[in-house]
Amino acid sequence: MVNTRFRFIILVTIVGISGLSQGMLLPVIAVLLEQNGISSSVNGIHATALYIGILIISPFLEKPLQKFGYKPVILFGGALVFVSLFFFNIWESLWFWFVLRMMIGIGDNILHFGTQTWITTTTEEKHRGRNIAIYGLMFALGFALGPLMTGLIEYNPTLPFIISGTLCFIVWTLMFFIRNEFPVQDDGIEVTSTRSIGRFAGTVKYAWVAFLGPFAYGFLEASLHGNFPVYAMRIGHDVSMISLVIPCFAAASIISQIPLGILSDKIGRQSVISIVLTGGILTFILAVFVEDSIVGLFAVFSLAGLLVGSLFSLGMSYMTDLLPKSLLPAGNIMCGVAFGVGSISGPAISGVFIDLLPGFSFFNVIIFFLLIILILTITHKNQNKHAA
């Protein structure tokens, strides 16, 4: 068995490989479906399978964690992911692959729920922002590296699935060196009900503002990856250059995850979230004026990643501050739900915007969205001060 520090290393390593598989899945399947003559609209709908899986399993996560503990839950989620990855090579079918993507979404959400809750409940408050930032960094690193496996399709279409599945299996075996633990069931904080609905209601009541971070990150990530390429091609950019611009968002977020996490430990989550949202709004306003320049887009995507690319981990840290330990499992579930809803609604809203308002910049919808999130965050902050 390993100590707490090595347990943390194993958990974030698992998260990193999970990010790698997710980052690989979107472009690899998109390319394979395109090569098979599948329309772009069907391709886009197909990509939502992972997020549908996230939402489907979310209401059923808390009870198994309380009954079996962290380790079995993470093992089950991880196994679901690597088995599904290997199954992609068994049968090439549109609907079979849709189901597999949905199963990976379910497995990833189970895995992330277990690792998130274990980390957030066992980290000292003074290091909470830093440790959760490392968690976010590892996922972002994996997510940024995943698309690089797209080039392996030229040699053999099965290679990306075999490699990512094998890596997932290897890190999954590390879990057997960790001793199982159970989440805190009751810490003296009164909640509406011990039933799941009551616990989720209590979670939203205490920490709704924290879930705006994962929601906003899901909205941004899915919109920038799914809708921006369409808009960029319509304004005359080359596909090969677009494919280089988009990863700048995730890559830049790797740089700022830990510094922003440490800063939030010192000056507070609300303050840092408000700062990065303001910076993100200004960055995307700049994007409206430089969107015709590839160099400008490289700069804008990188700067946006440095700022709002850490919204998920900052929101998760904020949620951990606001909730008692007994509600952290429900809180982590709601983070996943918020991310999933953002990931589905982002492309839908942005896609409608592009079709109905072709004369307006795609970045306007991002600006308007972030402005709403900022207002809600600041309003909640003022209410807290007023209450004090």
Number of C-alpha atoms within 10 A of each C-alpha: 11 11 9 13 9 13 19 20 13 20 25 24 20 30 28 24 26 30 23 26 29 24 23 23 24 22 19 22 20 18 15 16 19 14 9 10 10 14 10 13 9 12 19 16 13 21 22 21 22 27 24 20 22 27 22 15 18 21 16 12 19 22 14 12 22 16 12 14 17 23 20 19 23 25 20 15 23 29 21 20 29 24 18 21 27 18 16 18 14 10 9 12 11 15 10 14 20 17 17 23 28 24 24 30 27 26 29 27 30 29 27 24 27 27 23 24 22 22 19 23 18 13 16 11 15 11 14 24 33 24 24 27 27 21 25 28 26 23 25 27 22 26 24 24 20 24 21 15 20 21 13 13 14 8 8 9 16 15 17 25 22 17 15 24 22 16 17 25 18 14 19 22 13 15 20 13 12 16 12 13 14 13 22 14 13 13 10 9 10 11 17 12 12 12 10 15 13 13 20 22 15 20 25 18 11 16 19 20 21 29 25 24 31 27 26 26 24 27 27 24 21 23 25 23 18 21 21 20 19 18 20 18 12 12 12 9 17 13 13 8 13 19 14 11 20 21 20 22 27 25 22 22 26 25 17 18 31 22 15 25 26 19 15 22 19 13 10 16 23 18 15 20 27 18 14 20 26 17 17 24 23 13 21 24 17 15 24 17 12 15 20 14 12 17 11 16 20 20 18 24 24 22 20 25 25 24 26 28 32 30 29 27 27 29 27 28 26 24 28 24 19 17 20 20 22 19 26 25 29 27 32 27 28 27 27 27 25 25 27 29 20 25 26 21 17 26 25 18 14 25 19 12 16 19 10 10 11 13 8 12 18 25 22 17 18 21 20 13 16 21 16 11 19 20 13 15 21 16 13 15 16 12 10 10 9 8 7 6
